[in-house]
Amino acid sequence: MTTETKAIEVDELYDEHNNAGQRAERGDRTMRHFTIQHDGVTIPVSRGGQGRPLVLCPGLNSTQADLRQLTMLLRRDHDVVTFDLRGHGLASAAGRYSFEDFLSDLVAVMAELGNLGLPAAPVLVGYSLGADLAVHYASEHPDTVAELVLIDGANPVPEPFITEAVLPEFRAMWEDLATQQEAKRGTPRQVLLTAKEILDLNLEIDEIRSEILDRYRKIDRPISLIMSTAMAGDSGEGHAPRFNQNWRAGVERLVREQPHIATTWLEADHQLVFTHAPEIARIILAAEGPAGRATSRATPGDRSDADHR
């Protein structure tokens, strides 16, 4: 996979969109905003903080603006790089949205960071789909990352989530989500994908996760998982119990094969990265050392969310 990247200062772009708090953040001379041009799309990148380099990759239907609380917490101890995937946030729209396309966005960001001459290989943190991208990236470029932290994603679940039985419900859910996204158009939290594009991506993610164990086998870097106990919500009715059981079974399957992987469970749903940012930041900091198994408990999430994959 080859790509040409070009870094451009884009502070004026953030002047237009950011709120007062974010403008104050811009005033910190440690912050830098730039874009990467590749594959016909523009990827906005933000870098700030000090300490060990860390790259935070968002997931499907999430943006770097959505991850701002976690980002700010991590910047206390890390030189943090965040970005938007194509069709998300301040990134430009694209003619296509596939797993490989999103992976190429991450590859372009990491290549640009290599050109900037980081003092050390970064910790690569991925949320949901971002975790899957991180695993695929690390399996292909192992020398460019120090370790992986995977938040509620990259899970080798034994069964696909989207079956014929639940397909109509998922289609309706994403049509509703796409309608809700209309109110965010033109903001750093926008998502430009259609309901069909989101559905097609989720079907593709199911297929990719069925083979992701092969990717883990190629990675010789420390890996930490931060997983939700109730990714589909804590309801005892409907599809949630099956989804949650499938989620836990996938992690158990992974750890059986890769016992060195440290796993932390948070009592939350799939929105844990938004609802439990302080806990996640502490876990990431604590994970930077000898790998070991950890268990963490937090307040259960109160919403079911299968959108952010």
Buried (B, 14 or more C-beta within 10 A) or exposed (E): EEBEBEBEEBEEBBEEBBEEEBEEBBEEEEBBBBBBBBBEBBBBBBBBBEEBBBBBBBBBBBBBBBBBBBBBBBBEBBBBBBBBBBBBBBBBBBEEBEBEBBBBBBBBBBBBBEEEEBEEBBBBBBBBBBBBBBBBBBBBBEEBBBBBBBBBBBBBBEEBBBEEEBEEEBBEBBBEBBEEBEEBEEEBBBBBBBBEBBBBBBBBBBEBBEEBBEBBEEBEBBBBBBBBBBBBBBEEEEBBBBBBBBBBBBBEBBBEEBEEBBBBBBBBBBBBBBBBBEBBBBBBBBBBEEBEEBEBEBEBBEEBBBBBB
